[in-house]
């Protein structure tokens, strides 16, 4: 059985990291125009770009994941268009690894309807 991975949304503008589940959920609804109950991952960064918070709903309640870098900064995609960016799983991994997702390009997916 194939399980569809959750959608991954990045909120581009920095957020006040005093916000927790309720405050971040309000941002998801009001600024991102998405449902925090969708099961998607919602990624937020602080102004210094050394901390991440990830909010998601796991069918019984909200989960909040937090990461703090000790000596580096996340390569935040500030120049990409839009206020919300949809990431692939690969882009999410690249972001966590400290890579600039705006420069990373994978192979383009191909879609065929028949073998010739």
C-alpha positions in Angstrom: 0.0 0.0 0.0 1.4 3.4 -1.0 1.1 6.2 1.5 1.2 9.7 0.2 3.8 11.8 2.0 2.4 14.9 3.8 2.5 18.3 2.0 5.4 20.5 3.2 4.8 24.3 3.4 7.4 26.9 4.2 6.3 30.2 5.6 8.8 32.6 4.1 8.7 35.6 6.5 10.4 35.2 9.9 8.1 34.7 12.9 8.3 35.6 16.5 9.6 32.4 18.2 7.6 33.1 21.3 4.7 31.8 19.3 3.8 28.2 20.0 1.0 25.9 18.7 -1.9 28.4 18.9 0.0 31.3 17.4 1.6 29.3 14.6 -1.8 27.7 13.8 -3.3 31.2 13.5 -0.5 32.1 11.0 -1.2 28.9 9.0 -4.9 29.9 8.7 -4.7 33.7 8.3 -1.4 34.3 6.4 -0.9 31.0 4.6 -4.7 30.4 3.9 -4.3 26.7 4.7 -5.8 24.3 7.3 -3.5 23.5 10.2 -5.5 20.2 10.5 -4.5 18.9 7.1 -1.6 16.8 8.3 0.8 18.9 6.3 4.1 20.1 7.7 4.3 23.9 8.3 7.9 25.2 8.6 8.7 28.5 10.3 12.1 30.3 10.9 13.2 33.0 13.2 14.7 36.3 12.1 18.3 35.2 12.7 17.6 32.0 10.6 19.2 29.7 13.2 16.0 28.1 14.5 13.1 26.2 12.9 9.7 25.3 14.2 7.6 22.7 12.4 3.9 22.4 13.2 1.7 19.5 12.1 -1.5 17.7 13.1 -1.2 14.0 13.7 -5.0 13.1 13.9 -5.1 13.4 17.7 -3.4 16.7 18.4 -0.8 19.2 17.3 2.9 18.4 17.3 5.6 21.0 17.4 9.2 20.2 16.3 12.0 22.6 17.1 15.6 22.7 15.8 18.3 25.2 16.8 21.6 25.5 15.0 24.6 26.2 17.2 27.1 27.7 14.7 25.3 28.1 11.4 22.2 29.6 9.7 19.6 28.0 7.5 19.8 29.0 3.8 16.3 30.5 3.8 14.7 30.9 0.4 13.9 34.6 0.8 14.1 35.5 -2.9 11.7 32.8 -4.1 8.3 34.3 -5.2 5.3 34.1 -2.9 4.8 34.2 0.9 4.3 30.4 1.2 6.5 27.9 -0.6 5.6 24.3 -1.2 8.6 22.0 -0.7 9.4 18.5 -1.9 10.7 16.0 0.6 14.1 16.4 -1.1 14.1 20.2 -0.7 13.1 19.8 3.0 16.1 17.5 3.5 18.4 19.9 1.6 17.2 22.8 3.8 17.9 20.8 7.0 21.3 19.9 5.7 22.2 23.6 5.2 21.9 23.6 1.4 20.4 26.5 -0.6 17.3 25.0 -2.2 17.1 27.8 -4.7 20.3 26.5 -6.3 19.6 22.8 -6.0 18.0 21.3 -9.0 17.2 17.6 -9.3 16.2 15.7 -12.5 12.9 16.7 -14.0 10.3 14.0 -13.6 9.2 12.4 -16.8 5.6 11.2 -17.5 4.9 8.6 -20.2 1.7 7.0 -21.1 3.1 4.0 -23.0 6.3 2.2 -23.8 7.2 2.6 -27.4 
